[in-house]
């Protein structure tokens, strides 16, 4: 029997500035979570089907490792943008988070939470530090999930309890569909942010050898990770398929809108007629476009009043019948509205073109 092929690893097309902008615009009207795979995570993806399930539901998969990016470039000629979780955490606190934003921190000590609150003048920082091993106790897991949900909506929820605990919590929050805001699985980022752990010099980070610095800092703790699992991961990476998912901002808007137009026309939908969004998703899958494009396009249509809110799982079409029947008018009209939204954003207005976390087809 032939061995099963290695699972495909899909990464999102975001570097640090690009995702910082997206995170700033995400809002708290929906829930999404971010995972930041490093070499260790990719090896776990190969070996652990449960871990693959956690990643499959993530809205954003950001490459955390410059070392991995360099290996892929030199061995396979592949170029991937890097958005390290530690850099992203620092960037959000320094450049995005405002004093009156509601922020949740899961993990870290009370002293660290107080340090962050004071340093960034945060008025609404909610902190919960589950005990070690909490992931094996359903009651402790429930307490963690309830804390996040009770403090929802939030702008950002930083999950800093290590992998795979943080990814499990993030996915459970999505499954329960109560929390609203952007959750980020950031591992040891809070330790770096508060100075508990020291990061490698910038030149080592840029060369992708920060792992060597961390190994020298804590050889007993890091030896197994870098010298044993790291070697296995290198062998795996040489042959594993890795794909770059296209950033929605680079997709032709008329392609997305046109797909909706075709579905509306085929179904003979009329103005004011309710839509079953689950059925609409099934119709979307037949177009050959990604499920994540569905949620992003639906968000754009809602924002421009093409589709109006009705109730959970339902919506009303607000387009005129002539627009629904004429692809060019629909595509041109909504594309024009989205372009106006972009101009308003650049001028400091509201942001309409925002990537929504979606339903993953991975």
Secondary structure as UniProt FT lines:
FT   STRAND          9..12
FT   HELIX           16..25
FT   STRAND          31..35
FT   HELIX           39..47
FT   HELIX           49..56
FT   STRAND          60..61
FT   HELIX           66..76
FT   HELIX           85..91
FT   HELIX           92..96
FT   TURN            99..100
FT   STRAND          102..106
FT   HELIX           110..119
FT   TURN            120..121
FT   STRAND          124..128
FT   TURN            132..133
FT   HELIX           134..136
FT   HELIX           138..150
FT   STRAND          156..159
FT   TURN            163..164
FT   HELIX           165..176
FT   STRAND          181..185
FT   TURN            187..188
FT   HELIX           189..194
FT   HELIX           202..207
FT   HELIX           210..217
FT   HELIX           219..223
FT   HELIX           224..229
FT   HELIX           230..239
FT   STRAND          242..245
FT   HELIX           248..250
FT   HELIX           253..267
FT   TURN            271..272
FT   STRAND          274..276
FT   HELIX           277..285
FT   TURN            286..288
FT   HELIX           291..303
FT   TURN            304..305
FT   STRAND          307..311
FT   TURN            312..313
FT   STRAND          314..317
FT   HELIX           321..325
FT   HELIX           327..346
FT   TURN            347..348
//
